[in-house]
Amino acid sequence: MPPAAPPDRARRLSPLPILLARVRMPLMWAGTAALAFGGFAGLSWWVRGPLFALGLLVYLRLGRVRCEPRTVLPPVRGRWMALTGPADAVPSQGAHAYGQTYALALAAEPADGSRPDVAWRPLSRPPEEFPAFGEPVHAPLAGTVVTVHQRARDHRSRTSWPWLVAMVAETALRELRGPAGLLGNHVVIEADGGGYLLLGHLRRGSVAVAPGERVAAGQHVADCGSSGSCAEPQLRLQLMDHRRPLVAAGLPLRFAPGSFTGPHRDGVPRAWRPFTA
């Protein structure tokens, strides 16, 4: 059993990043609508262009919360790898939207090399061929479950070069469905002491908790899946200031000292370098 996470110092959040998080998606929608249809309403390019540019800037780059990281336990056990994470780039997923500024994307990486790599063929693989699929996911901290979504199907991988290129369009279409289209099956836990922790890309029907239920740190809550916008079975882990990713600001987190071994920066695993939890 990994050591319990130590208590954190109080986190003071600057109001500007929080405000930008709340207006981020409405601003992006307004800018896109103005760019596409503003001409019919008589809006000039001098209005439509800057509005869209502002929305895109807030979506991608503005609104980073800087505060003391919340200490959590790793949500997985065994040998894993961060595909993306804040130890290497912030925002770690390329955008601040949906509370993902400091998000980690974790994939199982056994030492025997059984995880399929990106190649030209096959175009896609069933999720069962990836070692992360079906692996237990544990609560990184204690709290109360506030959201459960587990209706999305587990899709085949996008680990061929043609599929990876096509994922740009696929992700855009998924975003039309809102956070659930991107995050797939997910659980949101209201953490004791503040903040909301999201576990995403879960396996359909595997969630073992319900809204309103108390969970302990380390408790099994679901299984890793291949739902939402992901190239292969993996786990999304992110901390937010609001229960709804649509209007949430991403908050920094770190793994508890002694809870994992491997390359890291300030308690966060480095991307593409295996660690063991």
FENKACOR-V712735 format. One record per backbone hydrogen bond with DSSP energy under -0.5 kcal/mol. CO is the residue of the C=O (numbers start at 1). NH is the residue of the N-H. Records with the same first field share a line. If there is no record, write none. Layout:
CO = NH ; NH
//
This chain:
10 = 12
11 = 13
14 = 18
15 = 19
16 = 20
17 = 21
18 = 22
19 = 23
20 = 24
23 = 27
24 = 28
25 = 29
26 = 30
27 = 31
28 = 32
29 = 33
30 = 34
31 = 35
32 = 36
33 = 37
34 = 38
37 = 40 ; 41
38 = 41 ; 43
39 = 42
44 = 47 ; 48
45 = 49
47 = 51
48 = 52
49 = 53
50 = 54
51 = 55
52 = 56
53 = 57
54 = 58
55 = 59
56 = 60
57 = 61 ; 62
59 = 96 ; 97
65 = 67
70 = 254
72 = 256
75 = 138
78 = 80 ; 277
79 = 109
80 = 275
81 = 83 ; 107
82 = 272
84 = 105
85 = 88 ; 89
91 = 94
96 = 99
97 = 100
100 = 93 ; 103
101 = 91 ; 92
104 = 106 ; 237
105 = 83 ; 84
106 = 235
107 = 81
110 = 113
114 = 116
119 = 161
123 = 160
125 = 157
126 = 129
127 = 130
130 = 133
132 = 135
135 = 224
137 = 221 ; 222
139 = 218
140 = 73
142 = 192
143 = 215
144 = 190
145 = 212
147 = 188
149 = 186
150 = 205
153 = 155
159 = 119
160 = 164
161 = 165
162 = 166
163 = 167
165 = 168
166 = 169 ; 170
167 = 171
168 = 172
169 = 173
170 = 174
171 = 175
172 = 176
173 = 176
174 = 177
175 = 178
178 = 181 ; 182
179 = 182 ; 183
180 = 184
182 = 229
183 = 201
185 = 202
186 = 149
187 = 199
188 = 146 ; 147
189 = 191 ; 197
190 = 144
191 = 194
195 = 191
196 = 240
197 = 189
198 = 238
199 = 187
200 = 236
201 = 225
202 = 185
203 = 206
210 = 213
213 = 145
215 = 143
216 = 219
219 = 139
221 = 208 ; 209
222 = 137
223 = 203
224 = 134
225 = 234
226 = 155
228 = 230
231 = 158
234 = 225
235 = 106
236 = 200
237 = 104
238 = 198
239 = 251
240 = 196
243 = 245
244 = 247
245 = 248
248 = 99
249 = 241
250 = 65
251 = 239
252 = 70
254 = 72
256 = 259
261 = 276
263 = 270
265 = 268
267 = 255
268 = 265
270 = 82 ; 273
274 = 263
275 = 80
276 = 261
//
